[in-house]
Amino acid sequence: MSGTSRESLVRGGPFKVRPGSCFLRAAALGTAVLVLLAAPALRGQADPAWGALADSAEFLHEGAAARAHVGVLAVSLESGDTLLAHQPDRRFIPASNHKLFVTGAFLEEFGPNARGTTRLDARGKVERKHGGRETKLKGDLVLRGSGCPDVVQLLRPGSRGLLDSLAYLLHDAGLVRFEGTVTVDGTLFAAEPYGVGWAIDDLPWSYGAAVNAVLANGNAATLVASSGPKGVSLALEPPEVPLAIEGRVAAADSGVAPVLSIARDPGSHVLRVSGRLPRGLTLRKQVAVPDPDSAAGLMLVGAMKRAGIEVRAKVAVARMPLGDDPLPDLRRPEGGSGSPRADFGSVGSKSFVPILRLATPPASEFVSMVDAYSLNVESEALLRLLDPAPLGKTVASALHRLNAILSDAGVDTLEVSAVDGSGLSPLNLASPRAFVQWLVHLAQSPVGKVFQAALGSPGNVGTLERRFQGLSPSADVRAKTGTLTNVSALSGYASTADGDRVAFSILSNGNRASVAPARSWEEAIVGLIARYRKGAAEEPPVPRMIPR
């Protein structure tokens, strides 16, 4: 998740002084001075770290860590012993660590082999030529998304994305011409495109994209800025996304730092772009696509044209079900084996029939991409899929189900307050203890090995690729990062020098200026875990934070 500047959450603008309020202002100033004078004493009263590693973690009480709000818990999966604890039951903004609750719950609810099925339905008049090798369809196509992430290109670079795959399969089955309407079925999820508390300035970027059930390329497009002899050209890929570009980027001499600023007002389809770009340089930025259902229809039409199909079509979005044939249960997907192929044999003019089914990769694979790359819109969709309703799945019902799953796992849900599925909202709260309780449960769950393997690891793709470079591979770190402005988080698993597996959570809020210091003490704590040997020194007995 990208960290980006945020405006204050306090509404109503600056405080306005009313006549006769000078006394109130003086009293408030006096109170502020007393608080400042008392601050060192208050810091001294903060809970000290404890556990076998506490003496080596004195940095938690010094420098940047002492000025921030930090919570840590590290617990042995083998013995249940607490290796390190510092304010473990306090609640923090967890940023993308919140995804651990969602992806773990999804695996427990549906299993690692679950697959979604994207489907194309059709009705109309079919004309066949050349012994059935060429097909023309005049009528309607309906695109029905599964709500599962479109991550095949991340898993297998060079592969086609979802909509290009559908277009290729239509052409491969002989479709040479389509005339009619492409309708995107928008009924799987309720119309709740954004999370509670998301910042307006996040919405133009791919990490703040609106949620729908198709999730083509994460509901994002690529803004390409290329600086050449004649100036800077701006283009979008794919070109049919419903966005217009407004503004100008100046060409600059080589050696000048590039600057590319992007903004889009809520509800607007206009990207405002400005900045400068050295000649000979090309920059690519991922931007969110507005109205993702209608955008998916336009992008499917474009993909069909690129596949060689002649298309004369308009795009529509359905907010009521168009047929009686539901999508398959994620636990029993259609089209999960064999090579998918479009079939126009049953198409008629009266009712819609399925002509093409395309299964997603299994949950074990798409969850791994969501966690490793910290994909927001995809995690939002996974949350919504927890709602057991067949259609119109809501965030409220999904969060209710998530809370029940966490409670059944032994997590103290009074220490968790969830409002979205990605952690992009600063209104989410959770304690290190809640995360460790969840991690301990998952380690003992039938999906535990799959869940750990799905997490990011140093040197591999994702947000941990360039971290922990000096750490021994024997530590086998599997973890999830989290970053917002002034917020950093890292939770997951690591192994001690004895080979004991440890579940840990490190959350910090209120980091000043940069989260770089927070990342340094995250790596220091994981390093302490990796070097720890039980019995290397006399350690006082410590209480267990997680019941066995």
Backbone hydrogen bonds, N-H to C=O, Kabsch-Sander energy under -0.5 kcal/mol:
donor,donor_aa,acceptor,acceptor_aa,energy
17,V,15,F,-0.5
21,S,18,R,-1.6
25,R,21,S,-2.1
26,A,22,C,-2.6
27,A,23,F,-2.7
28,A,24,L,-2.4
29,L,25,R,-2.3
30,G,26,A,-2.5
31,T,27,A,-2.3
32,A,28,A,-2.2
33,V,29,L,-2.3
34,L,30,G,-2.2
35,V,31,T,-2.3
36,L,32,A,-2.4
37,L,33,V,-2.6
38,A,34,L,-1.9
39,A,35,V,-0.8
39,A,36,L,-0.7
42,L,38,A,-2.4
43,R,39,A,-2.7
44,G,40,P,-2.0
45,Q,41,A,-1.2
46,A,43,R,-1.5
50,W,85,A,-2.3
52,A,82,T,-1.0
53,L,83,L,-3.2
54,A,51,G,-1.8
56,S,53,L,-0.8
57,A,54,A,-1.5
58,E,55,D,-0.5
60,L,57,A,-1.8
61,H,58,E,-2.3
62,E,59,F,-1.4
65,A,62,E,-1.0
66,A,62,E,-1.3
67,R,63,G,-1.2
68,A,64,A,-0.9
69,H,509,N,-3.0
70,V,68,A,-0.7
71,G,507,L,-2.9
72,V,86,H,-2.6
73,L,505,S,-1.8
74,A,84,L,-2.3
75,V,503,A,-2.9
76,S,81,D,-2.7
77,L,501,R,-3.0
78,E,501,R,-0.6
80,G,76,S,-1.4
83,L,74,A,-2.5
83,L,81,D,-0.7
84,L,74,A,-1.4
85,A,50,W,-2.3
86,H,72,V,-2.7
90,R,87,Q,-1.2
92,F,430,A,-2.8
97,N,94,P,-1.9
98,H,95,A,-2.0
99,K,96,S,-1.6
100,L,97,N,-1.8
101,F,98,H,-1.0
102,V,98,H,-1.2
103,T,99,K,-3.2
104,G,100,L,-1.6
105,A,101,F,-2.0
106,F,102,V,-2.4
107,L,103,T,-2.1
108,E,104,G,-2.2
109,E,105,A,-2.6
110,F,106,F,-2.6
111,G,106,F,-0.5
111,G,107,L,-2.0
114,A,111,G,-1.4
115,R,330,L,-2.0
118,T,358,L,-2.6
119,R,144,R,-2.3
120,L,356,L,-2.4
121,D,142,V,-2.3
122,A,353,V,-2.4
123,R,140,D,-1.7
124,G,348,G,-2.8
125,K,138,K,-2.7
127,E,136,K,-2.8
129,K,134,E,-2.4
133,R,129,K,-0.6
133,R,130,H,-1.3
134,E,129,K,-2.0
135,T,174,G,-3.2
136,K,127,E,-2.8
137,L,177,R,-2.4
138,K,125,K,-2.5
139,G,137,L,-0.6
139,G,179,E,-2.3
140,D,123,R,-2.8
141,L,181,T,-2.7
142,V,121,D,-2.6
143,L,183,T,-2.8
144,R,119,R,-2.8
144,R,142,V,-0.6
145,G,143,L,-0.6
147,G,213,A,-2.7
150,D,215,L,-0.6
151,V,149,P,-1.1
154,L,151,V,-0.6
155,L,151,V,-2.4
156,R,152,V,-3.1
159,S,156,R,-2.0
165,S,161,G,-2.3
166,L,162,L,-2.2
167,A,163,L,-2.3
168,Y,164,D,-2.4
169,L,165,S,-2.4
170,L,166,L,-2.1
171,H,167,A,-2.3
172,D,168,Y,-2.9
173,A,169,L,-1.4
174,G,171,H,-1.9
175,L,170,L,-2.1
176,V,135,T,-2.9
177,R,135,T,-1.2
178,F,310,E,-2.8
179,E,137,L,-2.3
180,G,312,R,-2.1
181,T,139,G,-1.7
182,V,314,K,-2.8
183,T,141,L,-3.1
183,T,181,T,-0.7
184,V,316,A,-2.5
185,D,143,L,-2.8
185,D,183,T,-0.6
186,G,184,V,-0.8
186,G,318,A,-2.4
190,A,393,K,-2.7
192,E,190,A,-2.4
196,V,419,V,-0.6
198,W,195,G,-1.6
202,D,199,A,-1.6
203,L,199,A,-0.6
203,L,200,I,-1.1
205,W,202,D,-1.4
206,S,286,Q,-1.5
208,G,205,W,-1.9
209,A,206,S,-1.5
211,V,193,P,-1.5
218,G,215,L,-2.1
219,N,216,A,-1.5
220,A,216,A,-0.6
220,A,217,N,-0.9
221,A,287,V,-2.6
222,T,237,E,-2.8
223,L,221,A,-0.6
223,L,285,K,-3.2
224,V,222,T,-0.6
224,V,235,A,-3.1
225,A,223,L,-0.6
225,A,283,L,-2.8
226,S,224,V,-0.5
226,S,233,S,-2.4
227,S,281,L,-2.5
228,G,226,S,-0.6
228,G,231,G,-2.9
231,G,228,G,-1.7
232,V,249,V,-0.5
233,S,226,S,-2.8
233,S,231,G,-0.5
235,A,224,V,-1.9
237,E,222,T,-2.1
241,V,238,P,-1.3
243,L,241,V,-2.5
244,A,269,H,-2.7
246,E,271,L,-3.2
248,R,273,V,-0.7
250,A,248,R,-0.5
250,A,275,G,-2.5
252,A,277,L,-2.1
256,V,253,D,-1.7
259,V,276,R,-2.8
261,S,274,S,-3.0
263,A,272,R,-1.6
268,S,265,D,-2.3
271,L,244,A,-3.4
271,L,269,H,-0.5
272,R,263,A,-3.1
272,R,270,V,-0.6
273,V,246,E,-2.7
273,V,271,L,-0.7
274,S,261,S,-1.9
275,G,248,R,-0.7
276,R,259,V,-2.1
277,L,250,A,-2.4
279,R,252,A,-2.3
280,G,227,S,-2.7
281,L,278,P,-1.7
283,L,225,A,-2.8
285,K,223,L,-2.2
287,V,221,A,-2.7
287,V,285,K,-0.6
288,A,204,P,-2.6
289,V,219,N,-2.5
295,A,291,D,-2.5
296,A,292,P,-2.1
297,G,293,D,-1.6
298,L,294,S,-2.2
299,M,295,A,-2.6
300,L,296,A,-2.2
301,V,297,G,-2.1
302,G,298,L,-2.2
303,A,299,M,-2.4
304,M,300,L,-2.4
305,K,301,V,-2.0
306,R,302,G,-2.3
307,A,303,A,-1.6
308,G,305,K,-1.4
309,I,304,M,-2.5
310,E,176,V,-2.7
311,V,309,I,-0.5
312,R,178,F,-2.3
314,K,180,G,-1.7
316,A,182,V,-2.3
318,A,184,V,-2.4
332,R,329,D,-1.5
342,A,169,L,-0.6
343,D,355,I,-2.3
347,V,344,F,-1.3
348,G,351,S,-0.5
353,V,122,A,-2.1
355,I,120,L,-3.0
356,L,120,L,-1.5
358,L,118,T,-2.7
359,A,335,G,-0.8
360,T,116,G,-2.7
363,A,114,A,-1.8
364,S,112,P,-2.5
365,E,362,P,-1.5
366,F,362,P,-2.0
367,V,363,A,-2.6
368,S,364,S,-0.7
369,M,365,E,-1.3
370,V,366,F,-1.9
371,D,367,V,-2.4
372,A,368,S,-2.4
373,Y,369,M,-2.2
374,S,370,V,-0.6
375,L,370,V,-1.6
376,N,374,S,-0.6
379,S,375,L,-1.3
380,E,376,N,-2.4
381,A,377,V,-1.8
382,L,378,E,-2.1
383,L,379,S,-2.1
384,R,380,E,-2.0
385,L,381,A,-1.9
386,L,382,L,-0.5
386,L,383,L,-1.9
387,D,384,R,-1.6
392,G,187,T,-3.0
393,K,188,L,-2.6
398,A,394,T,-1.9
399,L,395,V,-2.9
400,H,396,A,-2.0
401,R,397,S,-2.0
402,L,398,A,-2.6
403,N,399,L,-2.6
404,A,400,H,-1.7
405,I,401,R,-2.2
406,L,402,L,-2.5
407,S,403,N,-2.4
408,D,404,A,-2.5
409,A,405,I,-1.2
410,G,407,S,-1.8
411,V,406,L,-2.4
413,T,411,V,-1.3
415,E,412,D,-2.1
416,V,413,T,-1.2
417,S,429,L,-3.1
428,N,425,S,-1.2
429,L,417,S,-2.7
430,A,92,F,-2.2
431,S,415,E,-0.9
433,R,88,P,-2.6
435,F,431,S,-1.8
436,V,432,P,-2.6
437,Q,433,R,-2.9
438,W,434,A,-2.0
439,L,435,F,-2.8
440,V,436,V,-2.9
441,H,437,Q,-2.1
442,L,438,W,-2.6
443,A,439,L,-2.1
444,Q,440,V,-1.1
444,Q,441,H,-0.8
445,S,442,L,-1.0
448,G,445,S,-2.0
451,F,447,V,-2.8
452,Q,448,G,-2.5
453,A,449,K,-2.2
454,A,450,V,-1.4
455,L,451,F,-0.7
455,L,452,Q,-1.0
456,G,479,A,-1.1
459,G,464,L,-0.8
459,G,465,E,-0.9
460,N,457,S,-1.9
463,T,372,A,-2.5
465,E,462,G,-1.3
467,R,464,L,-1.6
471,L,468,F,-1.3
475,A,472,S,-2.0
476,D,473,P,-1.7
478,R,493,Y,-2.4
479,A,456,G,-2.1
480,K,491,S,-2.9
482,G,489,A,-1.4
484,L,487,V,-1.7
487,V,484,L,-2.3
488,S,508,S,-2.2
489,A,482,G,-1.9
490,L,506,I,-2.2
491,S,480,K,-1.9
492,G,504,F,-2.3
493,Y,478,R,-3.2
494,A,502,V,-1.9
495,S,475,A,-2.8
496,T,500,D,-2.5
497,A,532,Y,-1.5
498,D,532,Y,-0.8
499,G,496,T,-1.7
502,V,494,A,-3.0
503,A,75,V,-2.5
504,F,492,G,-2.6
505,S,73,L,-2.2
506,I,490,L,-2.5
507,L,71,G,-2.7
508,S,488,S,-2.4
509,N,69,H,-2.6
510,G,486,N,-0.6
511,N,486,N,-2.0
514,S,512,R,-3.4
519,R,515,V,-2.2
520,S,516,A,-1.8
521,W,517,P,-2.1
522,E,518,A,-2.1
523,E,519,R,-2.2
524,A,520,S,-1.9
525,I,521,W,-2.3
526,V,522,E,-2.2
527,G,523,E,-2.1
528,L,524,A,-2.1
529,I,525,I,-2.1
530,A,526,V,-2.5
531,R,527,G,-1.7
532,Y,528,L,-0.8
532,Y,529,I,-0.9
536,A,533,R,-1.8
